[in-house]
């Protein structure tokens, strides 16, 4: 039976930790320059309907390092859902390649594609979820802290990254507090799923209260791709949600600051924080590569 990775919820707690351990082993193998090609001979298509830096480059490098071949397909390269149905594209690609990585808009398109495809499908981002990002984030924290003893404060928009962190927090026993304006809270169905599974997820509006005593402070852009028409309104509403030195003083002294990038410096985060001693943003970005190698082996081998 084929495996897909559309949501962090697709992995059990045990499986997530196994992938973390595998990522560590692969990290050492690659650092030492040892040849390791578990996906040799496989071809993996990357369908990107949105632009990308970290997701595209980290996946292409990971695929090549594992011995497979990557084929990048933008919306200008294929008929996907335009002159050919989504389902027919899935049927055709299933006969050419051994896996597909998709970065798209509506999550429902991803689910439809995966339901038809006879090969593994990985979610490289949808409007609802960004599971590869969340896996890299929790892997980064796992290397530094006891996940069951931390408070993770999310400050900003209740977006796709926030959704995947909520689900991951529930899987891993992380206490997570989400602070967003009421209009931009995360999807209730995501929060309910996490809470029903025993997740310690709290939704509040006051960012200062959310950050108080936090071990981790995480933020993201206020205006995601496809929301440009809301830019002016959002930038007014989110002013008090900026992660700056004043806000960070309320967290623990050894707090770590995370951002999934790209960052709009001076908006959701200041230069002092982004480049400060508490920032682990660049480690977090690097770990996209390490965790995605492990995900590819788990899904594709």
MARTOR-788911 format. One record per residue (C-alpha): x, y, z. Coordinates in steps of 0.5 Angstrom, whole numbers, padded with zeros to 4 digits, always signed. Each point is the difference from the previous one (the first is absolute). Layout:
N
XYZ;...
This chain:
301
+0000+0000+0000;+0003+0007-0002;+0001+0005+0005;-0001+0007+0000;+0002+0006+0004;-0006+0006+0000;+0000+0001+0007;+0004-0001+0006;-0006-0003+0003;+0002-0006-0005;+0006-0002+0005;-0001-0003+0007;+0004+0003+0005;+0005-0006+0000;+0001+0001-0008;+0001+0007+0001;+0006-0001+0005;+0002-0006-0004;+0001+0005-0006;+0004+0005+0005;+0005-0005+0001;+0000-0002-0007;+0002+0007-0002;+0005+0000+0005;+0004-0006-0003;-0001+0003-0007;+0003+0006+0002;+0006-0003+0003;+0001-0005-0006;-0001+0006-0005;+0005+0005+0004;+0005-0006+0000;-0001-0001-0008;-0002-0007+0000;-0003-0002-0006;-0008-0002+0002;-0005-0001-0006;-0006-0003+0003;-0004+0003-0005;+0004-0001-0006;-0003-0001-0007;-0007+0003+0003;-0003+0007-0004;-0003+0005+0004;-0005+0005-0002;+0000+0007+0003;-0007+0004-0002;+0001+0007+0003;-0006+0004-0001;+0003+0006+0005;+0007+0002+0000;+0005-0002+0005;+0007+0000+0002;+0001-0005+0006;-0005-0005-0002;+0002-0001-0007;+0008+0001+0001;+0000-0005+0006;-0005-0005-0003;+0005+0000-0007;+0006-0001+0004;-0003-0005+0005;-0002-0004-0006;+0006+0000-0004;+0004-0001+0006;-0004-0007+0001;+0002-0002-0007;-0007+0002-0003;-0001+0005-0006;-0005+0006+0001;-0004+0003-0005;-0003+0007+0001;-0007+0002-0003;-0003+0006+0001;-0007+0002-0002;+0003+0003-0007;+0003-0007-0001;-0006-0005+0001;-0008+0001-0002;-0002-0002+0008;-0007+0002+0001;+0000+0004-0007;+0000-0003-0006;+0000-0007+0003;-0003-0002+0007;+0003-0001+0006;-0001-0007+0000;+0002-0001-0007;+0007+0003+0002;+0000-0005+0006;-0001-0006-0004;+0005+0002-0005;+0006+0002+0005;-0001-0006+0003;+0002-0004-0006;+0006+0004-0001;+0003+0002+0007;+0000-0004+0007;-0002+0006+0004;-0003+0007+0000;+0002+0006+0005;-0006+0005-0001;+0000+0008+0002;-0007+0002-0001;-0006+0005+0002;-0006-0004+0002;+0001-0006+0004;-0005-0003-0003;+0004+0000-0006;+0005-0004+0003;-0005-0005+0003;-0003-0001-0007;+0007-0001-0003;+0002-0005+0005;-0006-0004+0000;+0001-0002-0007;+0007+0000-0001;+0003-0007+0001;+0007+0002+0003;+0002+0004+0006;-0002+0007+0001;+0003+0005+0004;-0003+0007+0002;+0005+0005-0001;-0005+0006+0003;-0007+0001-0001;-0005+0006+0002;-0002-0005+0006;+0007-0003+0002;+0007+0000+0000;+0002-0007+0003;+0007+0000-0003;+0002+0007+0004;-0003-0003+0006;+0004-0006+0000;+0006+0004-0001;-0002+0005+0006;-0001-0006+0005;+0006-0003-0002;+0004+0006+0001;-0003+0001+0007;+0001-0008+0002;+0007+0001-0001;+0000+0006+0005;-0005-0001+0005;-0005-0006+0003;-0006+0001-0004;-0005-0002+0005;+0003+0006+0005;-0001+0006-0005;-0005+0005-0001;+0000+0002-0007;-0003+0007-0001;-0003+0002-0007;+0000+0007-0002;-0004+0002-0006;-0004-0002-0005;-0004-0007+0001;+0003-0003-0007;+0002-0006-0003;+0006-0001+0004;-0004+0002+0006;-0004-0006-0001;+0005-0005-0001;+0004+0002+0006;-0007-0001+0004;-0001-0007-0003;+0008-0001+0001;-0001+0003+0007;-0006-0005+0002;+0004-0006-0003;+0007+0002+0004;-0003+0002+0007;+0002+0007-0001;-0004+0006+0004;-0002+0005-0006;-0003+0007+0001;-0002+0003-0006;-0001+0008+0000;-0004+0003-0006;-0005+0005-0001;-0007-0003+0000;-0001+0001-0007;+0006-0004-0002;+0000-0006+0005;+0002-0007-0002;-0006-0004-0003;-0004-0003+0005;+0000-0007-0003;+0007+0000+0001;+0000+0002+0007;-0005-0005+0002;+0003-0006-0003;+0007+0002+0004;-0004+0001+0006;-0004-0006-0001;+0006-0004+0000;+0002+0003+0006;+0004+0006-0002;+0002+0005+0004;-0002+0006-0004;-0003+0007+0002;-0002+0005-0004;+0000+0007+0002;+0000+0007-0003;+0006+0004+0005;+0007-0001-0003;+0003+0002+0007;-0004-0005+0004;+0002-0006-0006;+0007+0002+0001;+0001+0000+0007;+0004-0005+0003;+0001-0003-0007;+0006-0005-0002;-0001+0001-0008;-0003+0006-0003;-0002-0001-0007;-0003+0005-0006;-0001+0000-0007;-0002+0005-0005;-0007+0004+0001;-0002+0000-0008;+0001-0007-0003;+0001-0002-0007;-0007+0002-0003;-0002+0005+0005;+0003+0006-0003;-0007+0003+0000;+0000+0000+0007;+0007+0003+0001;-0003+0007+0003;-0005-0003+0004;+0005-0005+0003;+0005+0005+0002;-0004+0004+0004;-0003-0005+0004;+0006-0004+0001;+0005+0006+0003;-0001-0003+0007;+0002-0007-0002;+0007+0002-0002;+0006-0004+0003;+0005+0005+0002;+0004+0001+0006;-0005+0003+0005;-0005-0006-0001;+0006-0005+0000;+0002+0002+0007;-0006-0003+0003;+0002-0007-0002;+0005-0004+0003;+0007+0002+0000;+0003-0006-0005;-0006+0001-0004;+0001-0002-0007;-0003+0004-0006;-0003-0003-0007;-0002+0002-0006;-0002-0005-0006;+0003+0006-0005;-0001+0004-0005;+0000+0005+0006;-0003+0007-0001;+0005+0004+0004;-0003+0006+0004;-0007-0003+0000;-0001-0007+0003;+0007+0000+0003;+0006+0005+0001;+0007+0000-0002;+0002+0000+0007;-0004-0007+0002;+0002-0003-0007;+0007+0001+0000;+0000-0001+0008;+0003-0005+0005;-0006-0003+0001;-0002-0001-0008;+0001-0007-0002;-0003+0002-0007;+0006-0003-0004;+0000-0006+0003;-0007-0001-0001;+0001+0001-0007;+0006-0005-0001;-0004-0005+0003;-0005+0000-0005;+0005-0004-0004;+0002-0005+0005;-0008-0002+0002;-0002+0000-0007;+0005-0005-0002;-0003-0004+0005;-0007+0001-0002;+0002-0002-0007;+0003-0007+0002;-0006-0001+0005;-0005+0001-0006;+0004-0002-0006;+0004-0006+0002;
